[in-house]
Amino acid sequence: MKAFVIAEHAEAASALAAGARTLADEVAVAVVGSEQVPANIADAAYHVAVPEGAAADDAAATLEALLDDVQVVIAEPVRHVKSIVGKLAAAKGASVITDCLSIEDGVATSMYFGGVGQIRRKAKSGIAFYTAGAGSFGDAQPSGSNAGAEELSWVAPAAALKLVSSEPIQKSGVDLNKSDVVVAAGRGFSEEADLDLARALCDKIGAGLGCSRPLAEGAGWMPSETYIGVSGLMLSPKVYIAAGISGQMQHMVGANRSGTVFAINKDQNAPIFKQCDYGLVGDLKDVLPKITEAL
Ligand SMILES: Cc1cc2nc3c(=O)[nH]c(=O)nc-3n(C[C@H](O)[C@H](O)[C@H](O)COP(=O)(O)OP(=O)(O)OC[C@H]3O[C@@H](n4cnc5c(N)ncnc54)[C@H](O)[C@@H]3O)c2cc1C
């Protein structure tokens, strides 16, 4: 069996190659964009540079010929790669099973309706296409003998996208996927300046600061790359400290694989208190400075 991994980021390429190795005896990896394929993660490796004025979403035409002897495709769940894998699946007359939490014996477990339940699906025939996050394959380690990657020549599709413009977005500088301890701020922070209370706690305990979606996409106080939940980051840190977060399912599915969950909320009936290991009822403006001082 041969698996093919498509990623935009080198780290995801590595993690998904490790997962692919649990499903197939032969693993090939392609990275699309500016990052490179790490060495020793696959049996074959490819790199696709996106030409000036072209869109990464159109890399499907470049990759399609490589799928002829492939049974499984695993794609990093980021916007460009989702678009690429959708086009590849369409070209092969297949569907994509998205947001897989795990893939075992050809059966993929995903969430549905924003995380209210789980669904298990498998491809009936042809190539099985999946999107899966780096954490979907547990502690699997990549293996392989690729030294670098073969540079593929860009194949423009018949109806190509035209890149009109692009600009960098605000970056947090913190990779929450790698943080052992995450402090997550929610709408209980009524003013942007109060986030300094969470930042002070993070500095004290070496944590990364994340948030619920409203703080990133509603208030715009935090970079969108830092919100946690079904449509954001799916994390599994050792410790998760949720402050001013109610505990809606769409948020908690991104946090409930944490080792230990602490919750701070002024409402003793907040749903998060049913989903945490330790709960503290109190106003975060009082509680956070005291915790920071005490630690
Ligand atoms: C399709 C879909 C996808 C979604 N995806 C995501 C996602 O990926 N991530 C995500 O986060 N959300 C997502 N949401 C939104 C989600 O449903 C919730 O609306 C959101 O998570 C709520 O954020 P919150 O807990 O910060 O805010 P709220 O639900 O408003 O909760 C705020 C909490 O703060 C407490 N509080 C208020 N003041 C204080 C204080 N001074 N001290 C202590 N506590 C206080 C309140 O008691 C309350 O419990 C999604 C929704 C949909 C429909």
The ligand as an SDF file (V2000), in Angstrom:
LIG
                    3D

 53 58  0  0  0  0  0  0  0  0999 V2000
  -19.6890   26.3470   13.2890 C   0  0  0  0  0  0  0  0  0  0  0  0
  -19.0870   27.0060   14.5040 C   0  0  0  0  0  0  0  0  0  0  0  0
  -17.7440   26.8520   14.7350 C   0  0  0  0  0  0  0  0  0  0  0  0
  -17.1610   27.4430   15.8480 C   0  0  0  0  0  0  0  0  0  0  0  0
  -15.8390   27.2510   16.0740 N   0  0  0  0  0  0  0  0  0  0  0  0
  -15.2830   27.7490   17.1900 C   0  0  0  0  0  0  0  0  0  0  0  0
  -13.9060   27.4960   17.4940 C   0  0  0  0  0  0  0  0  0  0  0  0
  -13.1840   26.8600   16.7450 O   0  0  0  0  0  0  0  0  0  0  0  0
  -13.4180   28.0170   18.6480 N   0  0  0  0  0  0  0  0  0  0  0  0
  -14.1740   28.7220   19.5380 C   0  0  0  0  0  0  0  0  0  0  0  0
  -13.6560   29.1540   20.5800 O   0  0  0  0  0  0  0  0  0  0  0  0
  -15.4600   28.9820   19.2640 N   0  0  0  0  0  0  0  0  0  0  0  0
  -16.0260   28.5170   18.1130 C   0  0  0  0  0  0  0  0  0  0  0  0
  -17.3330   28.7650   17.8720 N   0  0  0  0  0  0  0  0  0  0  0  0
  -18.0620   29.6830   18.7830 C   0  0  0  0  0  0  0  0  0  0  0  0
  -18.5610   28.9380   20.0190 C   0  0  0  0  0  0  0  0  0  0  0  0
  -19.8130   28.3680   19.7370 O   0  0  0  0  0  0  0  0  0  0  0  0
  -18.7140   29.9030   21.2020 C   0  0  0  0  0  0  0  0  0  0  0  0
  -19.5690   30.9770   20.8150 O   0  0  0  0  0  0  0  0  0  0  0  0
  -17.4170   30.4690   21.7020 C   0  0  0  0  0  0  0  0  0  0  0  0
  -16.4780   29.4290   21.9370 O   0  0  0  0  0  0  0  0  0  0  0  0
  -17.6550   31.2160   23.0170 C   0  0  0  0  0  0  0  0  0  0  0  0
  -16.4770   31.8400   23.4140 O   0  0  0  0  0  0  0  0  0  0  0  0
  -16.2860   32.2340   24.9410 P   0  0  0  0  0  0  0  0  0  0  0  0
  -16.4040   31.0210   25.7880 O   0  0  0  0  0  0  0  0  0  0  0  0
  -15.0250   33.0220   25.0030 O   0  0  0  0  0  0  0  0  0  0  0  0
  -17.4760   33.2700   25.1910 O   0  0  0  0  0  0  0  0  0  0  0  0
  -18.8310   33.1170   25.9980 P   0  0  0  0  0  0  0  0  0  0  0  0
  -19.5730   31.9040   25.6090 O   0  0  0  0  0  0  0  0  0  0  0  0
  -19.5180   34.4170   25.8820 O   0  0  0  0  0  0  0  0  0  0  0  0
  -18.3430   32.8840   27.4970 O   0  0  0  0  0  0  0  0  0  0  0  0
  -17.7140   33.8730   28.2550 C   0  0  0  0  0  0  0  0  0  0  0  0
  -17.5840   33.3180   29.6600 C   0  0  0  0  0  0  0  0  0  0  0  0
  -16.8290   34.2350   30.4410 O   0  0  0  0  0  0  0  0  0  0  0  0
  -17.4000   34.2670   31.7420 C   0  0  0  0  0  0  0  0  0  0  0  0
  -17.0170   35.5540   32.3090 N   0  0  0  0  0  0  0  0  0  0  0  0
  -17.5130   36.7920   32.0170 C   0  0  0  0  0  0  0  0  0  0  0  0
  -16.8480   37.7290   32.6980 N   0  0  0  0  0  0  0  0  0  0  0  0
  -15.9610   37.0830   33.4760 C   0  0  0  0  0  0  0  0  0  0  0  0
  -14.9910   37.5190   34.4330 C   0  0  0  0  0  0  0  0  0  0  0  0
  -14.8100   38.8130   34.6860 N   0  0  0  0  0  0  0  0  0  0  0  0
  -14.2400   36.5880   35.0600 N   0  0  0  0  0  0  0  0  0  0  0  0
  -14.4030   35.2410   34.8060 C   0  0  0  0  0  0  0  0  0  0  0  0
  -15.3090   34.7880   33.9070 N   0  0  0  0  0  0  0  0  0  0  0  0
  -16.0660   35.6810   33.2450 C   0  0  0  0  0  0  0  0  0  0  0  0
  -18.8860   34.0920   31.5260 C   0  0  0  0  0  0  0  0  0  0  0  0
  -19.4940   33.5780   32.7020 O   0  0  0  0  0  0  0  0  0  0  0  0
  -18.9250   33.1210   30.3700 C   0  0  0  0  0  0  0  0  0  0  0  0
  -19.0240   31.7820   30.8250 O   0  0  0  0  0  0  0  0  0  0  0  0
  -17.9440   28.2060   16.7560 C   0  0  0  0  0  0  0  0  0  0  0  0
  -19.3220   28.3500   16.4950 C   0  0  0  0  0  0  0  0  0  0  0  0
  -19.8740   27.7640   15.3960 C   0  0  0  0  0  0  0  0  0  0  0  0
  -21.3460   27.9310   15.1520 C   0  0  0  0  0  0  0  0  0  0  0  0
  1  2  1  0
  2  3  1  0
  2 52  2  0
  3  4  2  0
  4  5  1  0
  4 50  1  0
  5  6  2  0
  6  7  1  0
  6 13  1  0
  7  8  2  0
  7  9  1  0
  9 10  1  0
 10 11  2  0
 10 12  1  0
 12 13  2  0
 13 14  1  0
 14 15  1  0
 14 50  1  0
 15 16  1  0
 16 17  1  0
 16 18  1  0
 18 19  1  0
 18 20  1  0
 20 21  1  0
 20 22  1  0
 22 23  1  0
 23 24  1  0
 24 25  2  0
 24 26  1  0
 24 27  1  0
 27 28  1  0
 28 29  2  0
 28 30  1  0
 28 31  1  0
 31 32  1  0
 32 33  1  0
 33 34  1  0
 33 48  1  0
 34 35  1  0
 35 36  1  0
 35 46  1  0
 36 37  1  0
 36 45  1  0
 37 38  2  0
 38 39  1  0
 39 40  1  0
 39 45  2  0
 40 41  1  0
 40 42  2  0
 42 43  1  0
 43 44  2  0
 44 45  1  0
 46 47  1  0
 46 48  1  0
 48 49  1  0
 50 51  2  0
 51 52  1  0
 52 53  1  0
M  END
$$$$
